[in-house]
């Protein structure tokens, strides 16, 4: 197999330009229903999934859920500050995620180029150690490609499994995203991924290197969730900006493809012959025009999802195109509208679109306030009591961190984002992270730094100057 030649990633400024290009300029409850019984493998699935033509199947409206338990949330969240999480950490090229490994007292720093570094939780932090290197098989030809996410198995303490989602180096112009599992070896300072143990869980054929999503996480139900973008373009090695726009292949409204969807699969007991099973409560098991892996669809490019550890709700930031960035609570069977709608606005057609069966975002904002949303977390930590119950998010293009009251937003109440922090104009936050205690971190391309989020009564807030 002749792979495309690997090329270094572009500087963060070019990545920002690419993200700007990619963006184009219900009554849900406060709390989730009781956790369902653990799914059993009702059906196994093959490891390969490819984009298919639109089928035009009917939309599915999510089932109602029980009313929430009450919770006290501060009327106004506190101002926050960003402080270096790992003082002395050297400059890193395009970090995209941070993952705590409590069992080994480590943090993993995921680099888009295809490496994973480890630093001890208590330091020193000036010499991060490479624990995994897959640069030779990770494509970074397009700025939205790369090693995009890493997640620990819920039973990691026993089985040592980690999962990764990345853009593969395939045949020329045969774009592919892969979800894989690795075993790990060693403990503490000797901890490392076992590269030879890589097992393919799911392979998704892409149109090219844009709108590949990249949110990978396990839910409180033990299932694995993956957010996939619509693929974005009509294809070709160097698509024009106009070709990326508008979901020209109709993936968003087609549950018969995994593109433009959130996938939910069961990887417990995975083998090479049966890499995953379909949970029996997935919503599209009985639809011939839909993929059974699909949990929800109608998304453009979900960039970062998280489960609220108090309510179990799945939150997602979905990157918009020309006018709207949106925050969604992702529910089984829901259709979030793309490309019929962009946020609450009609997109195709521009006026008079049919919104029947579509689930609107719980919050949205226009491109005067950003151009590429970075989804965050509903804060449930102890260090900032007045921030509890607020969903924290940001935008790659604007150096502002904002929040909405999670319960009120999820219940369908109209809410306006509240500004928590505003930094230097070029602070580019690509991800948030949450540690075992529920405290928040920020992964930024500006200065290539990782910050810890703390309360800041003085509202000084700006990060230290890039080193």
Buried (B, 14 or more C-beta within 10 A) or exposed (E): EEBBEBEEBBEBEEBBEBBBBBBBEBEBBBBBBEEEEEBEBBBBBEBEBEBBEBBEBEBBBBEEBEEBEEEEBBEEBBBBBBEBBBEEBEEBBBBBBBBBBBBBBBBBBBBBBBBBBBBBBEEEBEEBBEBBBBBEBBBBBBBBBBBBBBBBBBEBEEEBBBBBBBBBBBEEEEBBBBBBBBBBEEEEEEBBBBEEBBBBBBBBBBBBBBBBBBBBBBBBBBBBBBBBBBBBBBBEEEBEEEBBBBBBBBBBBBBBBBBBBBBBBBBBEBEEEBBBBBBBBBBBEEBEBBBBBBBBBBBBBBBBBBBBBBBBBBBBBBBBBBBBBBBBBBBBBBBBBBBBBBBEBBBBEEEEBEEEBBBBBBBBBBBEBBBBBBBBBBBBBEBBEBBBBBBBBBBBBBBBBBBBBBBBBBBBEEBEBEBBBBBEEBBBBBBBBBBEEBBBBBBBBBBBBBBBBBBBEEEEBBBEEEE
